[in-house]
Amino acid sequence: MTVLHQMTSDQPMSGTTTSSTPDVEYREAVRREISQHRVYFTQQITRYRITRVIVIISAASVPVLAAATVVPRWILAIFGAIAVGAEGIQGLYQFHKSALNAMSTANAMERVMNKYMTAVAPYDGPVREVCFRSLLKKLR
């Protein structure tokens, strides 16, 4: 699955650099945090999918192997235990829920940043410092 997202940047298109202000430093820190949330989302959703595949394959193997008379019962027990163990790990760590929470947080932070960067309400005031304080309040 490909996730497309818009990243805002206040850096000039040319190779010139500008002096770093608290405003710029904070925006960069927010961008880094958004990126960390996205990385965490990817890791957690991958763990969730792997766990689900293990559960499905293990659980589906039990009746198939039970139909074969030459398969020892302890092998059936192992496949059942793998399915239950993997489902228990998923229930304990909540990979899916934590992944969705991370992506939701990243998206919310990016929406606030985009509003700030494009100077739309509530960040459209003439005094940039007041707008920056509003951004800080919203993101905390």
C-alpha positions as a printed Julia matrix, in Angstrom:
140×3 Matrix{Float64}:
  0.0     0.0    0.0
  1.39    3.37  -0.98
  0.61    6.3    1.27
  0.82    9.67  -0.41
  1.08   12.76   1.68
  1.98   16.38   1.24
  4.9    17.76   3.16
  5.17   21.5    3.57
  8.46   23.27   3.43
  9.47   26.84   4.02
 12.96   26.36   2.62
 13.79   28.42  -0.46
 13.95   26.57  -3.76
 17.49   27.77  -4.43
 20.46   26.58  -2.42
 20.5    29.65  -0.18
 20.26   29.22   3.56
 18.5    31.45   6.04
 19.18   32.05   9.7
 17.4    29.63  11.99
 14.63   31.12  14.12
 12.61   29.41  16.87
  9.72   29.3   14.41
 11.77   27.44  11.79
 13.36   25.13  14.36
  9.98   24.22  15.81
  8.5    23.51  12.39
 11.41   21.24  11.58
 10.96   19.43  14.9
  7.26   18.94  14.13
  8.13   17.58  10.68
 10.59   15.13  12.27
  7.93   14.02  14.73
  5.43   13.52  11.91
  8.02   11.41  10.11
  8.64    9.34  13.25
  4.91    8.7   13.6
  4.8     7.47   9.99
  7.77    5.15  10.54
  6.12    3.78  13.68
  2.87    3.28  11.73
  4.7     1.29   9.07
  6.43   -0.9   11.65
  3.28   -1.58  13.63
  1.08   -2.31  10.59
  3.75   -4.72   9.31
  3.79   -6.5   12.68
  0.01   -6.67  12.62
 -0.08   -8.19   9.15
  2.6   -10.75   9.96
  0.74  -11.75  13.13
 -2.54  -12.09  11.23
 -0.93  -14.26   8.53
  0.57  -16.55  11.19
 -2.81  -16.9   12.92
 -4.66  -17.61   9.67
 -2.16  -20.17   8.38
 -1.79  -21.94  11.74
 -5.51  -22.09  12.4
 -6.3   -23.21   8.84
 -3.68  -25.96   9.05
 -5.28  -27.66  12.05
 -8.38  -29.12  10.3
 -6.37  -30.03   7.21
 -3.8   -31.9    9.27
 -6.53  -33.47  11.42
 -8.0   -35.04   8.29
 -4.7   -36.8    7.61
 -4.48  -39.92   9.76
 -0.67  -40.07   9.74
 -0.13  -36.71  11.45
  0.62  -37.0   15.16
 -1.74  -35.14  17.49
  1.1   -33.13  19.03
  1.66  -31.43  15.64
 -1.99  -30.35  15.64
 -1.49  -29.01  19.15
  1.59  -27.03  18.06
 -0.31  -25.35  15.19
 -3.2   -24.54  17.51
 -0.8   -23.15  20.13
  0.94  -21.01  17.5
 -2.39  -19.53  16.41
 -3.46  -18.82  19.99
 -0.03  -17.42  20.93
  0.13  -15.1   17.92
 -3.41  -13.86  18.57
 -2.51  -13.31  22.24
  0.54  -11.25  21.26
 -1.59   -9.17  18.91
 -4.14   -8.63  21.67
 -1.44   -7.69  24.16
  0.49   -5.23  21.97
 -2.44   -3.97  19.87
 -0.33   -3.54  16.72
 -3.27   -2.48  14.57
 -4.69    0.04  17.03
 -1.33    1.63  17.81
 -0.53    1.88  14.08
 -3.82    3.65  13.38
 -3.31    5.97  16.36
  0.17    6.91  15.12
 -1.09    7.65  11.6
 -4.04    9.62  12.96
 -1.68   11.71  15.11
  0.7    12.31  12.18
 -2.19   13.37   9.94
 -3.59   15.74  12.57
 -0.18   17.32  13.12
  0.32   17.71   9.39
 -3.1    19.36   8.99
 -2.21   21.89  11.67
  1.21   22.52  10.08
 -0.34   22.97   6.64
 -2.8    25.52   8.03
  0.04   27.37   9.7
  2.28   27.29   6.62
 -0.48   28.53   4.32
 -1.64   31.14   6.86
 -5.27   30.12   7.01
 -7.48   30.55  10.07
 -6.58   30.56  12.91
 -3.02   31.33  11.72
 -3.88   34.16   9.33
 -3.19   37.12  11.61
 -0.86   39.99  10.68
  1.48   39.3   13.61
  3.42   36.12  12.89
  4.45   35.73  16.56
  0.8    35.49  17.64
  0.19   32.89  14.95
  3.23   30.94  16.11
  1.93   30.91  19.7
 -1.39   29.59  18.38
  0.5    26.82  16.58
  2.33   25.89  19.79
 -0.95   25.7   21.73
 -2.59   23.53  19.08
  0.27   21.04  18.79
  0.84   20.58  22.51
